[in-house]
């Protein structure tokens, strides 16, 4: 498809409105975050955390309004009913695009507690967003590689302990944690590079989700397994803003987190690590089959965004 100036004009307008929305909500979020920091009383901080979650939900609601006013997206969502706003959830999803985050926020906003992401420590320096993420108690994490730990054995377990301390506040406040277990966005090149056994997915990295469960201890109660499908192909944020995303399919499966998943030592127990990897690989095989079935039921779809 050739260059369409109207698409690009629409994209520039949508990006501008999203940016203004970030700046608008950034101000009250940082103010409340600082008020929470300055008063150490736990009751006060819990209250401020609830205010921050409410501000975050309003931010996401405004994003949803922007999408409704600027885009014509058909949403096909199943499984997001019967959830609890006062629950503790681990949300696991396949990952194709940064648009996935907007999709998850729209699908779950005000149905479960405000979604929180484990964020790399370096991202705290992202303009506006980094400080807003800090204020909203997004857990910043620093992961040490095996090579680093081999040279610095005294640091073993320090990353997990630091993250566990950062998550202690979530024991009092209902929380939802999202984890993209593939570790990166799926592309055909990455599938070849990692020798993926799946048609639509990358092999899941069990260490990441094991780290989350280890850091959160017994706080998380339920697992929400989310499958996102873009029948016209995975869009970029620019595709979304230009109006090229026409349809989104989301399927959600809810299950209790089995106790054994919380009780093992993934780093040091070979038997537990193997069992954990097999459990996640089975979930991923089922997800891959599910994506294939969904695409088969989408007549006339090319599975590729037109540009």
N, C-alpha and C positions, 0 to 999 in steps of 0.2 A: 504494500500500500504506500502511495506517495506521500510527500510532505503535506500536512494539513495544518495551515496556520491557526485555524479555529481550535484544533486540539491543543496546540501549544499555548494559545491564549488562555484556554480553560485551565490548563495545567499551571501556568504562572499565577493565575488568580487563586486557584485552590491552595497552592503552596504558600502563597502570601497570607491567606486566611488562617491556615494551620499554624504558621509562624506567629501571627498576632495572638492566636489562642494560647500558644505556649507562653508568650511574654505576659499575657494577661493573668494567667493562673500562677505563673512563677512568683509574682510579687506576694500574694497572700500565703502561698505555701512556704516561702522562705521566712516570712514574718512569724508564722506559727511554729516553724521548725526552730527558729532562734528562741522563741518564748519557751519552747519545750527544753531546749538546751540549758537555759539560764536558771531554771527552777528544778532542783534535783528530786523533789518529792515524787514518789512513784505514782500516786493518785493523779497529780497534775500532769505528769508525762503520759499516763494512759489516756487522760482526757484530750491532750493535744494530739495524740496518735489517732484518736477517733475523729477529731476535727480534720486532720491531714487526710485521712481516708475519705472523708466526705468531700473535701476539696478535690481530691484525685478523681472521685466518681463524677463530680460536676465537670471536671476537665474532659473526661472521656465522653460524657454525655454531649458536650459541645462538639467534640470531634465527630460524634455520630450525627449531630445536626448538620455539620458542615458536609459530611458525606451525603446526607439525604438531600441537601439543597443543591449540591454541585454534581452529583453522580446519579446514574440510574442502574443500580446494582440489584440483581435478584438474589435474595438470600434463601438458601435451603438448609435449615438448621434442625437437627434432631438430637434430643438428649439433654437439653439445657434446662429442663423443668425438674421440679422436685428437689432442687438444691437448697442449701441453707446459707444465709448471709452470716450466720454465727458459727460456721464450721471451720475446720482446718483442712485445707486441700493441697495436694501435690498435683499440679497439672502438667501432663506430658504430651507433647505434640510433635508431629513431623514439621520440618522447616524448609521452606522453599524461597521465601522472600521476606524483606522487612515488613511487607504488608501483613504478614502473619500476626504481628503484634497488634495492629489495629483490629484485625479480625477477632482475635481472642478477647481483646478489651471490649469490643462491641457485643460479642456473644455472652460474656460473663458479667458485664457491668451491672451492679446492683442485684445480681443473683447469687454471687459468692463474695467473700471479702475481696477488697481491692487487690488486684494481681501485683505481686512483687517478683522481681527478677534478681538472681544472683549476677552481680555486675563485676567485671574486671576492675581492679583498683585504679588502673590508668584512666578509666572513663569518667572519673570524678571531675576531670578537667574539661569535659565537653561543655561549651558555653550554654548557660541557662539550665540545660537538662541535668548536667552533673550535680549542680547544687540542689536542684529540685529533687533528684533521686536521693541525695543524702538526707534532705529534710524529711522525705517520706519513708525513711527507714529501709530503703533498698539495701540489702546486705552486700557490701563490697567485699570481694574475696581476692586472695592472692594464692594461686596454686603453684607449688614447687614441682618441678620436673623430677623424674627419677635420676637424671644425670646430676642435677643440683643437689638432691638429697644424698647421692652417693659420695659427693665431695664434702657435704656439710651434714653429716648424720645427726648432729645435735638439733637440726631444724625439723626432724621427722615428727609429724603430728602437729606442728605449730600452726599450719594453715587451717587444719580442721578445728583445732581448739579456738583459734581466733574467730572463725566463722561461727562456731557454736556459741561463743560469748555474744557475738553480734545478734544472734537469733534468740537469745534468752527472753527478750521482750515479747516475742511472739507467743510465748506460753500463756500470757494474760490477754492478748488481743487476737481475736479470730483472724486467720491469715491464709492467703493462697500464694503458693510459690509455683512459678512456671519454670520448666526445664526443657530445653531443646536437646534431646539426648544424642542427636546426630552430630552435635558440636559445630555445625556449619550448615549453610544453605546447600541443598542438593542441586547438582548439575551433572549432565552426562560425563563431563571430564572428571569430576570428583568420583563418580561411580566407578569409572575405569581405574582411576588411580588407587582407590581403596578396594578394588576387586569386589564390589558389592554383589551379594547373592540375590539382591532384590531388584525388581523391575523399576520401582518408582522411588526407592528410598536409599539412603546411605546406611551402612552398618551402624547400629547404635553403640555409643561409647558408654559402657556400663559404669565406668569410674565416676562420671559426673553425677548421675542420679544416686549412686551409692554414697557419694560425698554429701549430697543434699540430705539424704535420709540419715546419714551419720551425724551431720551437724544439727539437724532438727530433732534428733532423738525420737521420743514418742509423741512429739507435739502434733505431727500430721496424722490424720485419721483416715482420710479417704483419698483415693487416686482417681483422677479424671483423665482418661485416655482420649485424646482429641485427634481426629483425622481431618485435615484441611485439604480440599481439592479445588483447584481452579480449572474447570473444564476447558477454558480457552487458553490455558498455559499460565505458568507462574508470572505474575506481573511485578514490575519494579514499582517503587513509590511514584515515579514519574508517569508510568502507565496508568496507575490508579488516578492520579490527579488529572490526567488528560482525558479520562473517561473511557479508557480502553478495557477496563475490567467490567464485564457484564454479568457474571454469575459466580457465586461462591457457595460451595457445598461443605457443610461441617457436620461431622458425626461425633457424638460424645458418649463414652461408656464410663459409668461410675462403678467403682468397686472399693471395698475396704482394703487398706494396706495390711498385708499379712504380717503377723508379728515377727516371723523369722527374718523379714527384710530389714528389720530395725535392730536385730540382735547380733549380727555378725561383724567381723573385722575384715573389710574388703581388701585392705592393703596387705595384711599379714596371714590371712587364713585362705589357703589355696582351695580347699573344699567349698567354703562359702562363696569365694569369688567365682568359681566355676558354676555353682548353682545359680548365683545371681545373674551371670551372663546368659545362661540357658533360659532363665525366666524372661529376661528382656528380649532375647532373640525370638522367642516364641510369640511374644506380644507384637514384635515388629513384623514377623512373617504374616500374622493375621491382619495387621494394618496394610501391608502391601497387597494382600488379596482383596481387602475391602476397597482400596483405591481402584484396583482393576475393575471390580464390579460396578463401582460408581461411574467410572468412565464409559463402561459398556452401555450404561443406561442413559447416556447423554448423546442422543442422535444428532448428527450434523455438526458436532463439535470437532474442532481441529486440534485441540490440545496445544494451541500455539497462539500467542497474542499477535494480532495484526498491528503493524506499525506503519 
